């Protein structure tokens, strides 16, 4: 067997593509491709956090999310796209290299174990020819890559533990039947040592993965708190803007009403006297009082008086001038 054939065989033991997994379930479950697709969707894809993307030179983790989720993980693919492309490939009975799901799949050992947990009966040879992915061959581009491999560790740890217990039982049985010769004792000692190293290594990897999960959960909680604080700050800011807008409208209303209240420091009789004086001065100056508030044109009575007051270094609004001119015109109508 050539080197490349060995690599292909190794890959086939460690990975299974989405497309091949449908045919695998259909064949070993004695069902139709549609039934296999529905089982794969409900029991695998909807519960899958990551899928593996296997290329000739690397293994990457691809984050799986809903089309309604704005994922910040790269690379990622939506569940809806997965189902659509996989259904189309099954209908056409083939998949091309340009398809978005080409090369996407599962760690084969974990895939087989999940089918066994679902109650599917599989040949021992099929189970024997599956392995977990070699994590050292992965090209890490994000934290999700390593986590995709760690997903299978808890079950692998249990498998090693069960196998170790079986070995102990076998050794005990041999000891009871044949005693314990020196050679057998040495072999047993080495096997126990190797098993212990494997178990310790697996336990360390599992502990590290749990620490990473804890860190991810803390990060998610922190981001959620930041989001809530941002929402509260936004609401307070909107409330404050609304209050300021209301105050501004109230201030505008007061400014609009203020000219009408000018002169309240004078009693009515004094106001009338002052108005009559204004009327007399306007008549002497031959000023038109028909439009007391007109101030946009340069030659109106209001604008002429306003300009003269400003020339004298004083400040009076056009509104106030209009009020007094109006009051003066009303004096001309007195009986």
Legacy VTK file of the C-alpha trace (Angstrom):
# vtk DataFile Version 3.0
C-alpha trace
ASCII
DATASET POLYDATA
POINTS 335 float
0.000 0.000 0.000
1.423 3.393 -1.041
1.803 6.340 1.306
-1.135 8.188 -0.255
-3.331 5.095 -0.027
-2.439 4.862 3.654
-3.407 8.508 4.166
-6.744 7.969 2.374
-7.489 4.893 4.501
-6.586 6.818 7.652
-8.896 9.693 6.651
-11.770 7.279 5.938
-11.375 5.798 9.422
-11.379 9.202 11.130
-13.944 11.201 9.129
-17.263 10.734 7.344
-18.802 13.405 5.117
-22.387 14.651 5.389
-23.212 13.155 2.011
-21.718 9.737 2.886
-23.330 9.755 6.336
-26.832 9.766 4.783
-26.016 6.678 2.710
-24.336 5.038 5.738
-27.466 5.511 7.890
-29.733 4.336 5.078
-27.642 1.204 4.456
-27.050 0.125 8.060
-30.472 1.213 9.277
-32.296 -0.554 6.417
-34.246 2.592 5.525
-34.754 5.029 2.670
-32.468 7.963 1.946
-35.255 10.339 3.038
-35.552 8.562 6.386
-31.785 8.711 6.789
-31.762 12.428 5.957
-34.487 13.139 8.524
-32.601 11.186 11.234
-29.338 12.967 10.399
-31.085 16.353 10.545
-32.930 15.812 13.835
-30.346 13.799 15.781
-27.107 15.274 14.448
-27.256 18.588 12.551
-29.742 20.353 14.852
-27.592 19.455 17.865
-24.223 20.066 16.188
-22.117 23.043 17.219
-19.268 22.427 14.801
-18.644 20.380 11.677
-15.233 19.350 10.387
-14.022 20.606 7.012
-11.527 18.055 5.670
-9.164 19.143 2.877
-6.154 17.272 1.462
-3.852 19.270 3.745
-5.820 20.354 6.796
-8.797 19.882 9.092
-10.790 22.934 10.148
-13.841 23.492 12.317
-16.900 25.160 10.747
-19.406 26.768 13.131
-23.079 25.801 12.570
-25.746 28.430 13.265
-29.263 29.435 12.215
-29.886 31.813 9.321
-31.401 34.237 11.880
-28.174 34.295 13.877
-25.504 36.877 13.096
-22.426 34.771 13.734
-19.036 36.310 14.447
-17.316 32.915 14.114
-15.415 32.282 10.921
-15.820 30.089 9.031
-19.497 29.278 9.569
-22.467 27.791 7.708
-26.189 27.964 8.472
-28.347 24.956 9.294
-30.782 25.965 6.539
-28.025 26.010 3.911
-26.745 22.640 5.132
-30.161 21.023 4.786
-30.901 22.624 1.389
-27.577 21.599 -0.177
-27.623 18.110 1.337
-31.211 17.484 0.157
-30.290 18.643 -3.362
-27.229 16.335 -3.446
-29.283 13.363 -2.274
-31.923 14.080 -4.929
-29.232 14.256 -7.647
-27.338 11.281 -6.157
-23.999 13.052 -6.212
-21.950 15.939 -4.881
-19.397 18.102 -6.692
-16.207 19.615 -5.302
-17.644 23.116 -5.765
-20.588 22.428 -3.453
-20.541 24.478 -0.186
-20.893 21.292 1.907
-18.231 19.305 0.037
-15.702 18.075 2.592
-17.951 18.883 5.572
-18.616 16.024 7.953
-18.211 14.421 11.375
-15.495 12.737 13.396
-16.319 9.153 12.454
-15.859 7.556 15.883
-18.222 10.048 17.504
-20.692 9.567 14.629
-20.691 5.772 15.070
-21.066 6.058 18.861
-24.106 8.327 18.487
-25.759 5.820 16.137
-25.091 3.053 18.661
-26.647 5.204 21.395
-29.715 5.623 19.189
-30.043 1.832 19.082
-28.698 1.101 15.581
-27.092 -2.337 15.226
-23.659 -2.143 13.549
-21.136 -4.831 12.673
-18.134 -5.073 14.933
-15.859 -4.631 11.916
-17.484 -1.253 11.211
-16.962 -0.164 14.810
-13.386 -1.470 14.788
-12.503 0.538 11.652
-13.288 3.922 13.185
-10.867 6.284 14.937
-10.944 9.714 16.485
-9.321 12.537 14.474
-5.657 13.200 15.060
-5.745 16.612 16.692
-2.094 17.244 15.752
-3.094 17.275 12.082
-5.565 20.130 12.486
-4.840 23.591 11.165
-6.129 25.862 13.918
-7.669 29.109 12.759
-9.878 29.769 15.789
-10.739 28.463 19.237
-13.553 26.461 17.657
-11.092 24.223 15.765
-9.687 22.678 18.910
-13.123 22.476 20.545
-14.474 20.535 17.552
-12.014 17.743 18.336
-12.615 17.863 22.074
-16.318 17.192 21.571
-15.583 13.458 21.356
-13.287 13.249 24.383
-15.831 12.458 27.135
-17.060 9.376 25.288
-13.525 8.323 24.391
-12.550 8.639 28.038
-15.450 6.352 29.025
-14.442 3.896 26.302
-10.860 3.741 27.591
-12.089 3.299 31.140
-14.404 0.431 30.149
-11.657 -1.244 28.123
-9.289 -0.903 31.060
-11.818 -2.564 33.358
-12.192 -5.424 30.869
-8.427 -5.888 30.764
-8.264 -5.997 34.551
-10.993 -8.636 34.621
-9.169 -10.714 32.002
-5.910 -10.467 33.900
-7.631 -11.490 37.133
-9.197 -14.495 35.415
-5.815 -15.605 34.042
-4.254 -15.120 37.455
-6.909 -17.238 39.136
-6.494 -20.047 36.611
-2.731 -20.114 36.063
-1.192 -18.229 38.929
1.059 -15.312 38.126
4.390 -16.188 36.477
7.068 -13.519 36.446
6.824 -12.941 32.679
3.062 -12.516 32.822
3.425 -10.141 35.748
5.847 -7.919 33.802
3.541 -7.837 30.767
0.591 -6.938 32.969
2.596 -4.197 34.652
3.550 -2.598 31.317
-0.012 -2.796 30.021
-1.378 -1.177 33.176
1.211 1.572 32.878
0.304 2.261 29.239
-3.400 2.298 30.070
-2.806 4.719 32.935
-0.837 7.084 30.694
-3.589 7.023 28.064
-6.252 7.671 30.677
-4.270 10.495 32.261
-3.655 12.110 28.877
-7.325 11.878 27.967
-8.326 13.259 31.375
-5.960 16.211 30.975
-7.407 17.035 27.566
-10.914 16.793 28.974
-10.020 19.081 31.902
-8.511 21.636 29.514
-11.603 21.559 27.332
-13.844 22.096 30.366
-11.740 25.104 31.380
-12.136 26.510 27.881
-15.905 25.983 28.055
-15.983 27.808 31.392
-13.995 30.704 29.897
-16.371 30.864 26.940
-19.403 30.919 29.261
-17.857 33.737 31.304
-17.169 35.667 28.136
-20.770 35.188 26.983
-22.083 36.375 30.365
-19.848 39.449 30.209
-21.043 40.309 26.706
-24.660 39.850 27.805
-24.125 42.229 30.737
-22.504 44.782 28.410
-25.478 44.476 26.085
-27.934 45.050 28.943
-25.977 48.080 30.203
-25.931 49.474 26.681
-29.699 49.032 26.364
-30.290 50.757 29.724
-27.964 53.629 28.775
-29.760 54.008 25.455
-33.155 54.160 27.158
-31.922 56.760 29.672
-30.423 58.822 26.863
-33.672 58.699 24.898
-35.617 59.701 28.019
-33.226 62.601 28.652
-33.488 63.794 25.028
-37.278 63.693 25.301
-37.162 65.743 28.513
-34.858 68.325 26.907
-37.093 68.518 23.850
-40.095 69.145 26.106
-38.207 71.869 27.979
-37.185 73.440 24.680
-40.791 73.507 23.497
-41.863 75.060 26.803
-39.136 77.683 26.496
-40.211 78.480 22.945
-43.805 78.842 24.120
-42.732 81.225 26.892
-40.680 83.287 24.451
-43.632 83.428 22.085
-45.906 84.640 24.887
-43.434 87.040 26.462
-43.901 89.964 24.035
-47.637 90.055 24.799
-46.798 90.480 28.471
-44.367 93.357 27.930
-45.465 96.522 29.738
-47.204 94.762 32.598
-45.032 96.825 34.877
-47.279 99.765 33.888
-50.894 100.043 34.845
-53.528 100.307 32.140
-53.823 104.052 32.390
-50.057 104.545 32.059
-49.964 102.191 29.098
-52.681 104.200 27.362
-50.820 107.470 27.943
-47.634 105.986 26.536
-49.537 104.582 23.581
-51.053 107.989 22.822
-47.582 109.524 22.858
-46.380 106.847 20.436
-49.406 107.564 18.219
-48.688 111.286 18.226
-45.002 110.761 17.381
-45.914 108.383 14.579
-48.345 110.899 13.119
-45.736 113.666 13.347
-43.246 111.423 11.545
-45.931 110.423 9.077
-45.472 106.726 9.853
-47.955 104.085 8.729
-49.503 102.100 11.597
-51.622 99.725 9.563
-49.149 96.838 9.843
-47.524 97.221 13.268
-45.713 93.862 13.170
-44.383 94.017 9.599
-40.593 94.000 9.862
-39.274 92.018 6.924
-39.259 94.959 4.471
-36.820 97.834 5.147
-39.331 100.733 4.973
-42.021 99.483 7.338
-42.699 101.465 10.518
-41.581 98.548 12.657
-38.263 98.100 10.837
-37.543 101.895 10.794
-38.013 102.157 14.587
-36.011 98.924 15.151
-33.058 100.206 13.103
-33.063 103.580 14.903
-33.127 101.919 18.339
-30.251 99.664 17.337
-28.309 102.693 16.030
-28.684 104.236 19.502
-27.105 101.139 21.022
-30.292 99.769 22.550
-32.084 96.467 22.149
-35.812 96.020 21.647
-37.396 93.185 19.662
-39.635 93.718 16.633
-42.391 91.989 18.587
-42.285 94.574 21.389
-42.271 97.421 18.854
-45.278 95.852 17.148
-47.113 95.557 20.454
-46.742 99.295 21.194
-47.652 100.280 17.612
-50.732 98.106 17.835
-51.655 99.674 21.182
-51.157 103.132 19.595
-53.556 102.326 16.729
-56.139 101.203 19.282
-55.862 104.638 20.977
-56.875 106.314 17.733
-60.156 104.421 17.918
-61.049 105.671 21.435
-64.218 107.641 21.722
LINES 1 336
335 0 1 2 3 4 5 6 7 8 9 10 11 12 13 14 15 16 17 18 19 20 21 22 23 24 25 26 27 28 29 30 31 32 33 34 35 36 37 38 39 40 41 42 43 44 45 46 47 48 49 50 51 52 53 54 55 56 57 58 59 60 61 62 63 64 65 66 67 68 69 70 71 72 73 74 75 76 77 78 79 80 81 82 83 84 85 86 87 88 89 90 91 92 93 94 95 96 97 98 99 100 101 102 103 104 105 106 107 108 109 110 111 112 113 114 115 116 117 118 119 120 121 122 123 124 125 126 127 128 129 130 131 132 133 134 135 136 137 138 139 140 141 142 143 144 145 146 147 148 149 150 151 152 153 154 155 156 157 158 159 160 161 162 163 164 165 166 167 168 169 170 171 172 173 174 175 176 177 178 179 180 181 182 183 184 185 186 187 188 189 190 191 192 193 194 195 196 197 198 199 200 201 202 203 204 205 206 207 208 209 210 211 212 213 214 215 216 217 218 219 220 221 222 223 224 225 226 227 228 229 230 231 232 233 234 235 236 237 238 239 240 241 242 243 244 245 246 247 248 249 250 251 252 253 254 255 256 257 258 259 260 261 262 263 264 265 266 267 268 269 270 271 272 273 274 275 276 277 278 279 280 281 282 283 284 285 286 287 288 289 290 291 292 293 294 295 296 297 298 299 300 301 302 303 304 305 306 307 308 309 310 311 312 313 314 315 316 317 318 319 320 321 322 323 324 325 326 327 328 329 330 331 332 333 334
